[in-house]
Amino acid sequence: MSLHEHMNLLEDLKRAAWARTSPVAGQMNSWEFRKDCLGNLVRYNDYGKRNSPFGWELDQIVPRSVGGTADPDNLQALHWKANAARSDNIPQGLLSRTNAVAKAA
């Protein structure tokens, strides 16, 4: 895969995850600032910027270590501090639902 193709794929994944974030009330440009699933304020242009208070990263909802995939449906935009703290810790309830879905497939 060429660098150009890789960058296009990354941008597609970022946009898919970003579309699942929540708009911020009163924000003129509803695409620039959003809230991640934990309510953290993130800014689209600050993707990958750990020195920004609004930086965010692509996070796998179900980590690969427990059977998650890199599929866009398994990705979410998450503030970098939350992503760093999260590691591979996922709630037990989610893990059991994920395993049930995997077995049904």
C-alpha positions as a printed NumPy array, in Angstrom:
array([[  0.   ,   0.   ,   0.   ],
       [  1.403,   3.37 ,  -0.969],
       [  1.744,   6.199,   1.522],
       [ -1.018,   8.103,  -0.277],
       [ -3.396,   5.128,  -0.004],
       [ -2.483,   4.684,   3.654],
       [ -3.206,   8.359,   4.399],
       [ -6.556,   8.145,   2.61 ],
       [ -7.496,   5.056,   4.613],
       [ -6.498,   6.74 ,   7.874],
       [ -8.586,   9.799,   6.997],
       [-11.591,   7.584,   6.231],
       [-11.221,   5.811,   9.587],
       [-10.883,   9.132,  11.42 ],
       [-14.009,  10.518,   9.758],
       [-16.018,   7.374,  10.511],
       [-15.051,   7.491,  14.197],
       [-15.574,  11.264,  14.362],
       [-19.089,  10.932,  12.956],
       [-19.986,   8.859,  16.048],
       [-18.994,  11.633,  18.468],
       [-21.569,  14.044,  19.907],
       [-22.033,  17.672,  18.849],
       [-21.304,  20.37 ,  21.416],
       [-24.3  ,  22.573,  22.232],
       [-23.881,  26.168,  21.088],
       [-20.854,  25.39 ,  18.916],
       [-21.045,  27.24 ,  15.592],
       [-18.987,  24.66 ,  13.694],
       [-20.434,  21.351,  14.872],
       [-17.735,  19.389,  13.022],
       [-14.68 ,  21.064,  14.612],
       [-15.36 ,  20.422,  18.319],
       [-17.204,  17.338,  19.532],
       [-17.506,  15.191,  22.643],
       [-16.199,  11.655,  22.779],
       [-18.222,   8.844,  24.371],
       [-16.945,   9.872,  27.821],
       [-17.9  ,  13.524,  27.369],
       [-14.355,  14.784,  26.772],
       [-14.066,  17.778,  24.441],
       [-12.037,  16.938,  21.331],
       [-11.15 ,  18.873,  18.166],
       [-10.909,  17.187,  14.77 ],
       [ -7.676,  18.947,  13.778],
       [ -6.006,  17.793,  17.003],
       [ -5.984,  14.116,  16.045],
       [ -2.85 ,  12.473,  17.448],
       [ -1.73 ,  15.588,  19.34 ],
       [ -0.99 ,  14.554,  22.904],
       [  0.191,  18.07 ,  23.722],
       [ -3.292,  19.483,  23.052],
       [ -6.084,  19.666,  25.63 ],
       [ -8.413,  18.594,  22.784],
       [ -6.226,  15.858,  21.267],
       [ -7.777,  12.512,  20.411],
       [ -6.9  ,   9.13 ,  19.007],
       [ -8.591,   6.241,  17.29 ],
       [ -9.516,   3.678,  19.92 ],
       [-10.618,   0.105,  19.423],
       [-13.852,  -0.374,  21.362],
       [-13.044,  -4.056,  21.766],
       [ -9.236,  -4.403,  21.91 ],
       [ -7.492,  -6.833,  19.576],
       [ -6.127,  -8.659,  22.609],
       [ -9.654,  -9.9  ,  23.349],
       [-10.809, -10.487,  19.781],
       [-11.537,  -6.983,  18.507],
       [-10.798,  -5.965,  14.946],
       [ -9.567,  -2.862,  13.144],
       [-12.939,  -2.673,  11.391],
       [-14.353,   0.89 ,  11.331],
       [-17.357,  -0.292,  13.374],
       [-14.949,  -1.166,  16.208],
       [-13.267,   2.26 ,  16.247],
       [-14.174,   5.355,  18.2  ],
       [-12.69 ,   8.807,  18.659],
       [-11.408,   9.043,  22.23 ],
       [ -9.544,  11.844,  24.037],
       [ -5.879,  10.88 ,  24.202],
       [ -5.759,  10.891,  28.018],
       [ -8.752,   8.55 ,  28.225],
       [ -7.243,   6.312,  25.566],
       [ -3.905,   6.172,  27.389],
       [ -5.628,   5.346,  30.673],
       [ -7.926,   2.78 ,  29.102],
       [ -5.238,   0.414,  27.884],
       [ -6.889,  -2.966,  27.31 ],
       [ -9.314,  -2.588,  30.213],
       [-12.887,  -3.073,  29.101],
       [-15.927,  -3.647,  31.282],
       [-16.718,  -7.316,  31.962],
       [-20.282,  -6.879,  30.666],
       [-19.027,  -5.64 ,  27.32 ],
       [-16.518,  -8.47 ,  27.136],
       [-19.224, -11.096,  27.672],
       [-21.493,  -9.498,  25.013],
       [-18.573,  -9.374,  22.6  ],
       [-17.802, -13.035,  23.153],
       [-21.471, -13.937,  22.6  ],
       [-21.519, -12.043,  19.292],
       [-18.273, -13.705,  18.183],
       [-19.644, -17.165,  18.967],
       [-22.873, -16.458,  17.071],
       [-20.982, -15.409,  13.944]])
